[in-house]
Amino acid sequence: MLSELDAYAKELERTRTYLIEKAITSYFDKLDEIIADRRIDEIKKGKEKPVTLEEVLKKSGVNV
């Protein structure tokens, strides 16, 4: 795996660290998308209730 990483780094003129950071960031973005899709499905199925902005502000102690 390291030899593959080194080959990509050389081809792209980037460091291993740069490529690893980009890969991890991309992976977390994908996980965020999966979690958001699950939450939307739960709302559609009636398992979860969306929270309004007003409720969030009230719980945070923000007076509007």
C-alpha positions in Angstrom: 0.0 0.0 0.0 2.8 2.4 0.8 4.4 1.8 -2.7 1.1 2.7 -4.3 0.8 5.8 -2.1 4.4 6.8 -3.1 3.6 6.3 -6.8 0.5 8.6 -6.5 2.5 11.1 -4.5 5.3 11.2 -7.1 2.9 11.4 -10.0 0.9 14.2 -8.4 4.0 15.9 -6.9 2.4 15.8 -3.5 3.5 14.3 -0.2 2.1 11.1 1.4 0.7 13.3 4.2 -1.1 15.5 1.8 -2.7 12.5 0.0 -3.7 10.8 3.3 -5.2 14.0 4.6 -7.3 14.4 1.4 -8.4 10.8 1.6 -9.5 11.1 5.2 -11.3 14.3 4.6 -13.1 12.8 1.6 -14.0 9.7 3.7 -15.5 11.8 6.5 -17.5 13.8 3.9 -19.0 10.6 2.6 -19.8 9.5 6.2 -21.5 12.8 6.8 -23.6 12.3 3.7 -24.6 8.7 4.8 -25.6 9.9 8.2 -27.6 12.8 6.8 -29.4 10.4 4.4 -30.3 8.1 7.3 -31.6 11.0 9.4 -33.8 12.2 6.5 -35.2 8.7 6.1 -36.0 8.6 9.8 -37.8 11.9 9.6 -39.8 10.7 6.5 -40.7 7.5 8.4 -41.9 9.5 11.4 -39.2 8.0 13.7 -37.6 11.4 14.2 -39.0 14.9 14.4 -37.2 17.9 12.8 -36.3 20.7 15.2 -37.2 24.2 14.1 -34.8 27.1 14.2 -37.0 28.8 16.8 -36.6 25.7 19.1 -32.8 25.7 18.7 -32.6 29.4 19.5 -34.9 29.0 22.5 -32.8 26.1 23.9 -29.7 28.1 23.3 -31.0 31.0 25.2 -31.0 33.3 22.2 -33.9 35.8 22.3 -35.1 36.9 18.8 
